[in-house]
Amino acid sequence: MADAPAGSAAPATTAASPTVEIVPIEVDRDTVDDPTFEEQLTTFTASLSSSVLDYPVEHGRRYHAFRKGSYVFPNDEVIGCDLSPIQPTWVPPNVKFEVDDVESEWTYNFTFDFIMCRYMAGSIGDWPKLFKSIYDNITPGGWAEFQDWDLRCASDDGTLTAEHVTHQWCTSFLGVLDSINRNAYPGPKLLDRAKTAGFINTHEEVIKVPLGPWPKDPRLKEIGMMNLVQTLDGLDASLKALMMLGYTEEEVTLMLARVRKELKSREFHSYIKL
Ligand SMILES: C[S@@+](CC[C@H](N)C(=O)[O-])C[C@H]1O[C@@H](n2cnc3c(N)ncnc32)[C@H](O)[C@@H]1O
């Protein structure tokens, strides 16, 4: 999180920037050879679809689900911006979507109290310019939140090696994105970029997001399962980028099938960082 200095366009100093130390995630050794894993994956995917809609809606307004009732007002007016009209139609009435390019000049005739910029890894060519646009469009004293990835797959215990096709897929895919100036690991640079843009009162948190249900901790296990489901679902999106390396469609399809098999085998304890 980062705060725009109130009432001043002068360069600001950073008041505090604590970074939370990230420790290795403990591995669950009990579930490695579970024969019901495929079945669990299917059940989990089905239950996930219903739980994401679990917000209380009253009188056409959506309220927060966590600690229901403790804040009596509906969610505030929100503008969502994307290059593509990918959004669903079942959004709450206080949300409006705009199709726009965040890398173009921002032409709003008002400023925002809060701007969140999330999951733009692999999308942005000029990050410093984007940070400046966000800073310039926040009301003095307002806040910004940046959530982004370091999509380089890693493991703390050395179980993910360069021999794994998952590692090769990840490295090749991120390499292509880099070569077209769309870096896929902006996460580690967010804090510095926020400070350079002028934000003060900055705070950084780094979270390891497991890829697969390998952690012992139940919450991390569930997060790992969600991440696995969305990764398996989204793998095909890397096809076009990988073909830029000279592979044929058949070769990439075969590679992705091997990645899928490896990810489901749970032979390594990998994560990405958020
Ligand atoms: C990985 S998705 C993340 C979507 C959303 N921000 C979220 O957190 O759920 C990246 C999105 O960025 C959009 N995008 C890429 N470049 C953009 C740009 N220059 N301006 C606006 N949106 C862009 C893509 O269309 C895509 O929907």
The ligand as an SDF file (V2000), in Angstrom:
LIG
                    3D

 27 29  0  0  0  0  0  0  0  0999 V2000
   -4.1670  -11.0800  -15.7380 C   0  0  0  0  0  0  0  0  0  0  0  0
   -5.4840  -10.0390  -16.1300 S   0  0  0  0  0  0  0  0  0  0  0  0
   -5.8610   -9.2640  -14.5880 C   0  0  0  0  0  0  0  0  0  0  0  0
   -7.2360   -8.6990  -14.5670 C   0  0  0  0  0  0  0  0  0  0  0  0
   -7.5690   -7.8560  -13.3210 C   0  0  0  0  0  0  0  0  0  0  0  0
   -6.6620   -6.7140  -13.1910 N   0  0  0  0  0  0  0  0  0  0  0  0
   -7.5580   -8.6750  -12.0740 C   0  0  0  0  0  0  0  0  0  0  0  0
   -6.7460   -8.4160  -11.1860 O   0  0  0  0  0  0  0  0  0  0  0  0
   -8.3790   -9.6010  -11.9550 O   0  0  0  0  0  0  0  0  0  0  0  0
   -4.6490   -8.7550  -16.9940 C   0  0  0  0  0  0  0  0  0  0  0  0
   -5.6560   -7.8440  -17.6780 C   0  0  0  0  0  0  0  0  0  0  0  0
   -4.9640   -6.6570  -18.0510 O   0  0  0  0  0  0  0  0  0  0  0  0
   -5.5780   -6.1680  -19.2220 C   0  0  0  0  0  0  0  0  0  0  0  0
   -4.6340   -5.2310  -19.8240 N   0  0  0  0  0  0  0  0  0  0  0  0
   -3.4600   -5.5190  -20.4260 C   0  0  0  0  0  0  0  0  0  0  0  0
   -2.8440   -4.3950  -20.8220 N   0  0  0  0  0  0  0  0  0  0  0  0
   -3.6600   -3.3560  -20.4620 C   0  0  0  0  0  0  0  0  0  0  0  0
   -3.5880   -1.9430  -20.6130 C   0  0  0  0  0  0  0  0  0  0  0  0
   -2.5580   -1.3800  -21.2030 N   0  0  0  0  0  0  0  0  0  0  0  0
   -4.6230   -1.1990  -20.1350 N   0  0  0  0  0  0  0  0  0  0  0  0
   -5.6760   -1.7770  -19.5310 C   0  0  0  0  0  0  0  0  0  0  0  0
   -5.7940   -3.1180  -19.3520 N   0  0  0  0  0  0  0  0  0  0  0  0
   -4.8100   -3.8910  -19.8210 C   0  0  0  0  0  0  0  0  0  0  0  0
   -5.8790   -7.4150  -20.0380 C   0  0  0  0  0  0  0  0  0  0  0  0
   -6.9100   -7.1910  -20.9660 O   0  0  0  0  0  0  0  0  0  0  0  0
   -6.2740   -8.4090  -18.9380 C   0  0  0  0  0  0  0  0  0  0  0  0
   -7.6770   -8.4800  -18.7770 O   0  0  0  0  0  0  0  0  0  0  0  0
  1  2  1  0
  2  3  1  0
  2 10  1  0
  3  4  1  0
  4  5  1  0
  5  6  1  0
  5  7  1  0
  7  8  2  0
  7  9  1  0
 10 11  1  0
 11 12  1  0
 11 26  1  0
 12 13  1  0
 13 14  1  0
 13 24  1  0
 14 15  1  0
 14 23  1  0
 15 16  2  0
 16 17  1  0
 17 18  1  0
 17 23  2  0
 18 19  1  0
 18 20  2  0
 20 21  1  0
 21 22  2  0
 22 23  1  0
 24 25  1  0
 24 26  1  0
 26 27  1  0
M  CHG  2   2   1   9  -1
M  END
$$$$
